[in-house]
């Protein structure tokens, strides 16, 4: 199995939106995702990585500090793994990659 963890790229947008929609009550379209991306680029610290299996994005993780949302001295972390790929340790791999 070819598993790669790498930085997020613009070409991952549709697959990352799919992952985010698995955990959200309100569907997120690519246009709304772009608006959110513009906002997070202004955060003092922001990092997003993706996990691919045979070039398909099946997980993503992000780490950020958003002034006014994240307490001083802390970072917020999000890890999402596609529901069809859970239970294989991918979330732990993403967590370790962010560390």
C-alpha positions as CSV (number, residue, x, y, z in Angstrom):
1,X,0.0,0.0,0.0
2,X,1.4,3.4,-1.0
3,X,0.8,5.8,1.8
4,X,2.1,9.4,1.6
5,X,1.8,12.3,4.0
6,X,2.5,15.6,2.4
7,X,1.6,19.3,2.6
8,X,-1.9,20.3,1.3
9,X,-1.9,21.4,-2.4
10,X,-4.6,23.4,-4.2
11,X,-5.4,20.3,-6.3
12,X,-6.5,18.6,-3.1
13,X,-9.4,21.0,-2.6
14,X,-12.3,18.8,-3.8
15,X,-11.1,15.8,-1.8
16,X,-10.5,17.9,1.4
17,X,-14.0,19.4,1.0
18,X,-15.3,15.8,0.9
19,X,-13.5,15.0,4.1
20,X,-14.8,18.1,5.8
21,X,-18.3,17.4,4.7
22,X,-18.2,14.0,6.4
23,X,-17.9,15.8,9.8
24,X,-20.2,18.8,9.2
25,X,-24.0,19.3,9.3
26,X,-23.8,21.9,6.6
27,X,-22.3,21.0,3.3
28,X,-19.2,22.9,2.4
29,X,-18.8,23.8,-1.3
30,X,-15.5,24.5,-2.9
31,X,-16.4,28.2,-3.2
32,X,-17.0,28.5,0.6
33,X,-13.9,26.5,1.2
34,X,-11.9,29.1,-0.8
35,X,-13.4,31.9,1.3
36,X,-12.3,30.0,4.5
37,X,-8.9,29.4,3.0
38,X,-8.4,33.1,2.5
39,X,-9.2,33.7,6.1
40,X,-6.9,31.0,7.6
41,X,-4.0,32.3,5.5
42,X,-4.1,35.4,7.8
43,X,-3.7,33.3,11.0
44,X,-0.4,33.8,12.8
45,X,0.2,30.0,12.5
46,X,-1.4,27.6,10.1
47,X,-0.4,24.2,8.7
48,X,-2.4,21.6,6.8
49,X,-1.3,18.2,5.6
50,X,-3.0,15.3,3.7
51,X,-2.6,11.6,3.8
52,X,-2.9,9.8,0.5
53,X,-3.3,6.1,-0.4
54,X,-2.5,5.4,-4.0
55,X,-2.8,9.2,-4.7
56,X,-6.3,9.5,-3.2
57,X,-6.6,11.9,-0.3
58,X,-8.2,9.8,2.5
59,X,-7.1,12.0,5.5
60,X,-6.2,15.5,6.4
61,X,-4.9,17.3,9.5
62,X,-4.5,20.9,10.3
63,X,-2.9,22.8,13.1
64,X,-3.5,26.5,13.7
65,X,-3.6,29.5,16.0
66,X,-6.4,31.9,15.3
67,X,-6.2,35.1,17.2
68,X,-9.4,35.6,19.2
69,X,-10.4,31.9,18.8
70,X,-7.4,30.0,20.2
71,X,-6.1,30.8,23.7
72,X,-2.7,32.4,23.8
73,X,0.0,29.7,23.9
74,X,-2.2,27.0,22.4
75,X,-2.8,25.6,18.9
76,X,-6.0,24.0,17.6
77,X,-5.7,20.6,15.8
78,X,-8.2,18.9,13.5
79,X,-7.8,15.4,12.1
80,X,-10.2,13.8,9.7
81,X,-10.0,10.4,8.1
82,X,-12.4,9.2,5.4
83,X,-15.1,7.0,6.9
84,X,-14.1,4.1,4.6
85,X,-10.5,4.2,5.8
86,X,-10.9,4.5,9.6
87,X,-9.5,2.0,12.0
88,X,-6.2,1.6,10.1
89,X,-4.0,4.0,12.1
90,X,-4.2,6.9,9.6
91,X,-5.3,9.4,12.2
92,X,-2.4,8.5,14.5
93,X,0.0,8.8,11.5
94,X,-1.4,12.3,10.8
95,X,-1.1,13.2,14.5
96,X,2.5,12.1,14.6
97,X,3.3,14.0,11.4
98,X,1.9,17.2,12.9
99,X,4.0,16.7,16.1
